[in-house]
Amino acid sequence: MAKLPPFPGTTGRRDWRTAFDAIRKLLANGDDTTQVFRIMRALNVGNAPRNYARLIATSDGGRLASEQVELAARLGDPTFVAGFAPGTVGGAYRDFLATTGYSADGLVEVSQIVSEDQVQHPYAWFGRRVRDTHDIWHVLTGYKADESLGEACLVAFSYAQVGGLGWAFIGGAAALKSLKVTHGTLFAKAVWEGYRLGRRARWISGEDYERLLAEPLDAARARLGIATPHAYLKAQRELGPELASYLSTRGDAVAAPERLAA
């Protein structure tokens, strides 16, 4: 695979001081989503060129990179989302939005802290592509978006899929803290399972998402090699809602402790 140049204006050095400050704040309040983006910016050095190179090496990647569709605009269009049949990935995504109250625009808004993500550059476009499909990954994997456990598992799955030390830092920290909070290993085992399932699955970031959304959900999961997360379901069942969302400072549910950037 070709090695591409770094993102213009970046130093190539990881900012560990910022990362540790942000993870401390995030673990104190899992609803403080801006800390996720601080961690990503501090630690995901070199991740964008590697993933963009991987994309354009795929059969559809050249076309996707050339078209540079902004998925946030598509997914934020109610008419577009309403057009998918029940039972499809798009239909399940539509149900997800209705159930959670989340939106593609919400991910865009919270990501503004990462200034590099807003520029007109192929790497930035790829980062927005990962960000904007985050909730589709929730639908595909079955990890809930309104609990710490589901988010931590998807963080681990995402690290396996797209790399970036920031993902590993967040998922590992959440799993380690869970050992003390939950007095057991169910949470941590589910996070580790998320990583393993992400390693086994096909590279989802190379998909044509507009085509994927029209695909039956079960068929898409089978084609992509996304297996049932048994350890996650066990942890979710045995921990119960309160411990499954231990990172949240709210009494109801968490606001996605890694609603993210690539």
C-alpha positions in Angstrom: 0.0 0.0 0.0 1.3 3.4 -0.9 2.5 5.7 1.8 0.9 9.1 1.6 2.2 12.4 3.0 1.0 13.6 6.4 -1.9 16.0 7.0 -0.6 19.5 6.1 0.5 21.6 9.1 0.6 18.7 11.6 3.7 17.9 13.6 3.5 14.1 13.6 3.9 14.1 17.4 1.4 12.8 19.9 0.2 15.2 22.6 0.1 13.0 25.7 -0.5 15.9 28.1 -3.7 16.9 26.4 -4.8 13.2 26.0 -4.4 12.5 29.8 -6.1 15.8 30.7 -9.0 14.9 28.4 -9.4 11.3 29.5 -9.5 12.4 33.1 -12.3 14.8 32.4 -14.1 12.2 30.2 -14.0 9.5 32.8 -15.3 12.0 35.4 -18.2 12.9 33.1 -18.9 10.6 30.1 -21.4 13.2 28.8 -18.5 15.6 28.1 -18.2 14.6 24.5 -15.7 17.3 23.5 -13.0 15.5 25.4 -13.3 12.7 22.9 -12.3 15.0 20.1 -9.4 16.4 22.1 -8.1 12.8 22.6 -8.5 12.0 18.9 -6.7 15.1 17.8 -3.9 14.5 20.4 -3.3 10.8 19.6 -4.5 9.8 16.2 -1.3 11.0 14.5 -0.8 9.6 11.0 -4.2 7.8 11.1 -5.8 9.9 8.3 -3.2 9.2 5.6 -3.2 5.4 6.3 -7.0 5.1 6.1 -7.3 7.3 3.0 -4.6 5.2 1.3 -6.5 2.1 2.3 -9.7 3.5 0.9 -8.3 4.4 -2.6 -6.8 1.0 -2.8 -10.2 -0.7 -2.8 -12.3 -1.3 -5.8 -14.9 1.4 -5.1 -12.4 3.7 -3.2 -11.3 5.7 -6.1 -14.9 6.6 -7.1 -15.9 7.4 -3.5 -12.8 9.6 -3.0 -13.5 11.4 -6.3 -17.2 12.0 -5.5 -16.4 13.0 -1.9 -20.1 12.8 -0.9 -20.7 14.5 2.5 -22.7 11.9 4.3 -23.8 14.3 7.1 -25.8 16.2 4.5 -27.4 13.0 3.2 -28.1 11.5 6.6 -29.5 14.8 7.8 -32.1 14.9 5.0 -35.3 13.4 6.4 -36.6 12.6 2.9 -33.5 10.6 2.2 -33.7 8.7 5.4 -37.4 8.1 5.0 -36.9 6.4 1.7 -35.5 3.1 3.1 -37.6 0.1 3.5 -38.2 -1.5 6.9 -35.7 -4.2 7.7 -32.9 -2.5 5.8 -29.8 -0.9 7.3 -31.3 2.5 6.4 -34.7 1.5 8.0 -32.9 0.5 11.2 -30.9 3.7 11.1 -34.2 5.7 10.9 -35.6 3.8 13.9 -32.3 4.5 15.7 -32.7 8.2 15.2 -36.3 8.2 16.3 -35.5 6.2 19.4 -32.4 8.0 20.6 -33.2 11.5 19.4 -29.7 11.7 17.9 -28.9 13.2 14.5 -26.1 13.4 11.9 -26.1 17.2 12.6 -25.4 16.5 16.2 -22.2 14.7 15.4 -21.1 17.6 13.1 -21.7 20.2 15.8 -19.8 18.5 18.6 -16.8 17.8 16.3 -16.1 21.4 15.6 -13.4 21.3 18.2 -11.2 19.5 15.7 -10.4 22.3 13.3 -8.4 20.0 11.0 -11.6 18.1 10.3 -13.3 21.1 8.7 -10.9 21.9 6.0 -11.2 20.9 2.3 -8.8 18.1 2.1 -9.1 14.4 1.3 -8.0 13.3 4.7 -10.5 15.6 6.4 -13.2 14.3 4.2 -12.4 10.7 5.2 -12.4 11.8 8.8 -15.9 13.3 8.4 -17.0 10.1 6.6 -16.0 8.0 9.7 -17.6 10.5 12.0 -20.9 10.7 10.1 -21.3 6.9 9.9 -20.7 6.3 13.6 -24.4 5.8 14.3 -24.7 3.4 11.3 -22.0 1.4 13.0 -24.2 1.3 16.1 -27.0 -0.2 14.0 -24.7 -2.7 12.3 -23.0 -3.9 15.4 -26.0 -3.8 17.8 -24.1 -1.8 20.4 -26.4 0.7 22.1 -25.6 4.4 21.8 -27.2 5.5 25.0 -25.1 3.5 27.4 -21.4 3.6 28.4 -21.0 -0.1 27.7 -22.3 0.0 24.1 -20.2 3.1 23.4 -17.0 1.6 24.9 -17.5 -1.6 22.9 -17.9 0.4 19.7 -14.8 2.4 20.5 -12.9 -0.9 20.7 -14.5 -2.1 17.5 -13.6 1.2 15.8 -10.0 0.9 16.9 -9.8 -2.5 15.3 -11.3 -1.1 12.1 -9.6 2.2 11.5 -6.7 2.3 14.0 -5.9 5.5 15.8 -4.4 5.4 19.3 -7.2 7.7 20.6 -9.7 4.9 20.2 -7.6 2.5 22.2 -6.9 5.1 24.9 -10.6 5.8 25.4 -11.8 2.1 25.3 -8.9 0.9 27.5 -9.5 3.6 30.1 -13.3 2.9 30.3 -12.6 -0.8 30.7 -10.0 -0.3 33.4 -12.2 2.0 35.4 -15.1 -0.4 35.0 -13.2 -3.0 37.0 -13.4 -0.8 40.1 -16.9 0.6 39.4 -18.6 -2.7 38.6 -16.5 -5.0 40.8 -16.1 -7.5 38.0 -14.8 -8.1 34.5 -18.0 -8.3 32.5 -17.7 -4.7 31.1 -14.0 -5.1 30.3 -14.5 -8.5 28.6 -17.3 -7.0 26.4 -14.9 -4.2 25.4 -12.2 -6.7 24.5 -14.8 -8.6 22.5 -15.6 -5.4 20.6 -12.0 -5.2 19.5 -11.9 -8.8 18.4 -15.1 -8.5 16.4 -13.8 -5.4 14.7 -10.7 -7.3 13.7 -12.7 -10.1 12.2 -15.2 -7.9 10.3 -14.6 -6.5 6.8 -13.4 -3.0 6.6 -16.6 -1.0 6.9 -15.1 2.3 6.0 -14.6 1.1 2.5 -18.3 0.6 1.9 -20.5 2.6 -0.4 -22.8 3.7 2.4 -25.7 4.8 0.2 -25.8 1.3 -1.2 -25.2 -0.3 2.2 -28.2 1.6 3.7 -30.5 -0.1 1.2 -29.3 -3.6 2.0 -31.3 -5.8 4.4 -29.7 -5.5 7.9 -29.2 -9.2 8.5 -27.7 -9.7 5.1 -25.3 -6.7 5.6 -24.1 -8.1 8.9 -23.4 -11.5 7.3 -21.7 -10.0 4.3 -19.5 -7.7 6.5 -18.7 -10.5 8.9 -20.2 -8.7 11.9 -20.9 -11.3 14.5 -23.3 -11.3 17.5 -21.5 -9.7 20.5 -22.3 -12.3 23.1 -20.1 -11.0 25.8 -21.7 -7.5 25.4 -25.2 -8.9 25.6 -24.2 -10.9 28.7 -22.7 -7.8 30.4 -25.6 -5.6 29.4 -28.0 -8.2 30.9 -26.1 -8.9 34.1 -24.8 -5.4 34.9 -28.2 -3.7 34.4 -28.8 -0.2 33.1 -27.1 1.7 35.9 -23.7 0.0 35.8 -23.8 -0.4 32.0 -23.9 3.4 31.9 -21.5 4.1 34.8 -19.7 6.9 32.9 -22.8 9.1 32.7 -23.4 11.9 35.2 -27.1 11.9 34.2 -29.7 9.7 35.7 -31.2 8.5 32.5 -28.5 7.6 29.9 -25.2 8.6 28.5 -24.7 11.0 25.6 -22.3 8.9 23.7 -18.9 9.2 25.3 -17.1 8.9 22.0 -19.5 10.5 19.4 -16.5 10.9 17.5 -14.0 11.9 14.8 -11.6 9.7 13.0 
